[in-house]
Amino acid sequence: MTVRVLSIPADHPALAGHFPGDPVAPGALILDAVFREAKARGYRVTGVHRAKFTGPLRPETPCRILLSEGVAGLEFQVVTDTGRIARGTLACVAGDLSENA
């Protein structure tokens, strides 16, 4: 299992409209961080089997991206100190094949 810690800066442009006065990181932004972590670990993401968001990610809140190989693909969890906020499974292949595509 691999782990990466990150936080979304309060001035990130995606937060301005999501939601004014009560900013929450959009799911797409969280998934992008998961995809980047998978790529950093040598995987090329080809799709999302499933993704479930179970709690909000507030700006400047540290979270951890956990990746592990599962039967159906690369499993991920995103957790904060208060619990899990996202989980799912990515379709991917080992190795960054983007240079050959």
N, C-alpha and C positions, 0 to 999 in steps of 0.2 A: 504494500500500500504506500502511496506517495501522498505527501501533504504540502500544500502551499498556503501561506497566510497572506491575505490582502484586505484592503478596505477601499471603498469607493469615496473619492474626495468630495467634499461638500460642494465644490464648484464644478463638478462634472456636468457637461451640457445636457445629458439625458435626464437629469433630476429636475430641471426647470419646469417641465410640464407634467411631472409624474410624482407627486401631486403638489401643486402650489400650496405652500404653507405647511405641508406635511410630507416632505420628500421621502420616496421609497425607490430603491434601485429597481428598474424594470427587469423582468425575467430575461429578456434578450441580452441585457448587459451582464447578468449573472452567467448565462449560458456562454457568452463570449469569453468570459474569464475561464470557465471550465474548458472550453475548446482550446484556448491558449495554453492552459496547463497540460492538456493531453498532448498537444504538439510539442511542448517543451520536454515531454517524457518519451517522445519518439513515435507518437501515434498520429495518423491522419484520420480525422473525423470525416465520415461519409454520410452520417445521418444521426438522428435522435430516435431511438426506439421508444423511449418514454421520458418524460420530465414532469415532476410534480413540485410545485412551490407551496410550502406549508407555513411560511411565515415571512414577514417583511425583513428586508435588509436596509437599514437606515444608513445615511451617509456617515462616514468616519468610523463605522462599527467594524472591528476586525472580524474576519471570517476565515475559515479554513476550507480549502478544497481538498477533499480526499478522493483518490482514484484507486480502484482495484480491478483486476481482471476478473470477470464473471463468466458464467456459461453463455449468456446472451450477448455479451459485449463488455465494454469498459464501463463499470459502474462508478457513479460519482455521488458524493454527498457534499453539501455546503452547510457548514455548521458555525454558529456563533457561541459565545459563552452561555447564552440562554437556551440553546438547542438547535436542532436541525431546521434549516429553512428551505432546503431543496434537495431533491434526490432524483436519480434516474439512471438510464443506461444509454450509452452512445454506441452507434455502429462505427467501427473504425478498423483500420488495418495497421499493423505494426510498421514502423518506419515512415519517415516523411518522404512521400513519393511525389511531392509537388514539383520538384525539379525535373522529373521524368514525364510529367503530364503534359 
